Structures are given as structure tokens and as C-alpha cells.
């Protein structure tokens, strides 16, 4: 792409407009007192700068395959220059992205097309999923809610019981809940108010921060369906109320490791599918055997400026030293659990409607919470309510604690948990949790009353500190 912008064979000098844009794209981490507008720009702004560059490159050299590919991937919400948020094949600009990727496929050397074709195949699969769910919702629309169906196990030797991600009890274990302290609640309306919280570096429930958010009536299922119902979103599907988390390797056909005395665990992510937001809202109103949850939905990729305008970056955060990355939408009917984990970002979790309960542990408690690199297990799903344990990857990832906060394993984790320092909080509509990077947290979304939803928007910022020892 730089060749297309600067001219193949031209001296190494870069046009000033390109140099300026690239400086902004890099987003170099510098001291808060010396930040430029470019380095403070969030991922969405930098993606837009990159898009303008790629469009210039395509215009200058329409036969340049790399420029078409770069622009196509950028339109899907990701870029090799700025990959905040996974590539979204069901994103707002998928049709335009497909056109550029097909141009890249046609123009690229024969050996360089595999990755392009993979993305094009994923776009087609996404369209098939969207169409399938339109048919499902249409078929179920005349019934009194969805039709329950049993959760099935794999027919390839995986035990029938327990089912994938067997649902835990509703509450945290008394030994943990009874020792936990409640987070402070702080009114934050100004930049100075927020900076005072940030300086402490500890979680707090913030009141009054959501200035500029649209009123409650703009977030009802009816309003969202009317204004955004046709937009495609990525949806996670779980056979229970747990999203993410470890399972015993024996459930996946794994034995005891040669160098260990216990069966290894498998990290399980729920299956993902794509559907229109209106169809998600219809399914959430039904009585279904599975749980549907819009999670990690980067708003610039899926829902666009109109919905982002309903939940703008709070003014106090915009004027603070925090450096924005992106915002995500979280939407379900509640009764969901995101098991104990941590994120390497500063986080403002803005609860818009419904209630969330969180149990938190400081970063220094990491050695007590049993994190380990695990292989990933892939669940497959078909409607209604059919889940199978399909495969286990060889690649290992470090995510999610092995500690079950509902039913902790006393022999394995009891002694360590008694040394940990849990904190808890509840956030309701209009309240915000400040969650610093590296803090461990389990999130439980309370069930929403009939006709309502549990909805939150969170803002991620660059982390202020590196990971502590043991992480």
C-alpha cells in the first residue's frame, strides 16, 4: 500500500500527509502530558485514517492487489496497522469489503490468495447464518415462545453427562461471598472527579458518569428493533448460562498427561453465529433451551455511528489521561455468567439497563487463582438446543481461572482462596464500574423482567500498567 501511495521505485521520502497519518496510526505510547490528537485517537479513528489511505492507494493504482486487500480488511473493522477488535465478516461494510477482496483475489499472484479466499468464504458463511436465523424466527413467530429441546452430547464417544458447560447454582459460594468487601460508590461528573478515582488505581462504582447517554426509552427492545433491527451482529450461544471457562479434559476424551497426575482442562468458548439484531431480540423474548448473548460486539464494526451516538464516550473520560481503544455492546436477557478472568485494558463498564453483579480480586491474587495455558475446545451448535463437543486445538491460550466461585474445589483451591482478597459490587442502569487492567473479575448478569433486556456498553482504554508478577 505504501508503494502505491509513494510510487514504486521512488526515493524513500514519504509525502507529508502519509507520514502524518502513519504517525497517528501507530498510536505510540507516550506520557499523558505529551499526547497529540493523533496518539489519543481511539481505534475507530485510526481505522478511519487507514481507510482513507487505502482508498487513495486504490485510486492511484487500481491494479495493486495489496491495496484492495488492505482496504477490504479495513472495511471489516481490522487492519494490520491497528488490530483492535477481531475481523468482523458480518460487519456493516461487508458488501463493500467483499468487492475489494474479490479484486485482490483476481489481481494477486497465485500463491498469495489463500488468506483472501478464507475471508471471502467466511463472509458467505455469515450470510447463510443470517438467512437461517431469519427463517427460524419467522417459523417460531406464530408460536407461544420457542420450543424447548434437550441438549444433546456428541455421538463420538463424549459422555452424555454432564452436558457442555453444565449450569452452576445462582449464587457465589458463602465462603467467598462472606469474606468479600463491597466496592466504594463515588459520584463522578467532572474530569477532576474521574482523575481522582484513576489515581487510586482501584475499582469503584461511579455514579453520574453516563452524561450524554440516550434516555432509557431509546434502549428498549422495541426501540432497538425499530432503529437497528436490520443490522447484523455476532451472537454467542451457550447450552447453559456460562460463557467461556474451563471443562475437565475427560469430557473431551483427553487422558492424564504424561508429566501430570491430573487430567488437563480444556478452555471452552461458546459457539458463535450471526443474525440481525431484530432476530436476536426475538429469540431473547422466546423460551429457548439455549442462551443467546451479544458479547464483545465492537460497536464501530457492527452497529455504526448511530448506535455509538446513544452511548458516547463520557465527557469526563474523554478529557482524562485515559487513551481510548474501542467500545463494545453486551446484550442479553440476563442470567449469564462470564467466569473469572482478567483483561489487559482499563475498563469503564456502563450498565444501561438491568443489573450486573461482579466478584473481583486484585492483580496480586493471580498466583492464588489457578490460571494455566489450556487447549481450546470447540463446541458445535444447531438449532434448537443441540450442542456437541467437536474438537480440541493443539494451540494453548492463557485465559480464565480454574476456580469455580459457585462450587470451589476445597482440596484444590480452598487454602489459596482463603488467602485471596475478594471484592464485590452491583451495578444498575445508569451506573458505571471502573475496572483497572489486570483485575480478576467474574460477571453475573441478573435476569431481566419479561419484555426487558440486560444491556451494557463498555469502553476499553490502553492499560496504565504492565501485568504484575505471576501473570
Secondary structure, 3 states (H helix, E strand, C coil): CHHHHHCCCCCCCCCHHHHHHHHHHHCCCCCHHHCCHHHHCCHHHHHHHHHHHHHHHHHHCCCCHHHHHHHHHHHCCCCCCCCCCCCCCCCCCHHHHHHHHHHHHHHCCHHHCHHHHHHHHHHHHHHHHHHHHHHHHHHHCCCCCCCCCCCECCCCCCCCCCCCCCCCCCCCCHHHHCCCEECCEEECCCHHHHHHHHHHCCCEEEECCCCCCCCHHHHCHHHHHHHHCCCEEEEEEECCCEECCEEEHHHHCCCECCCCCCECEEEEECEEEEEEHHHHHHHHCCCCCCEEEEEEEEHHHHCHHHHHHHHCCCHHHHCCCCCEEEEEEEEECCCEEEEEECCCCEEEEEEEECEEEEEEECHHHHHHCCEEEEEEEEEEEECCCEEEEEEEEEEEEEEEECCCCCCCCHHHHHHHHCCCCCEEEEEECCEEEEECCCCEEEEEECCCCCCCCEEEEEEEECCCCCCCCCC
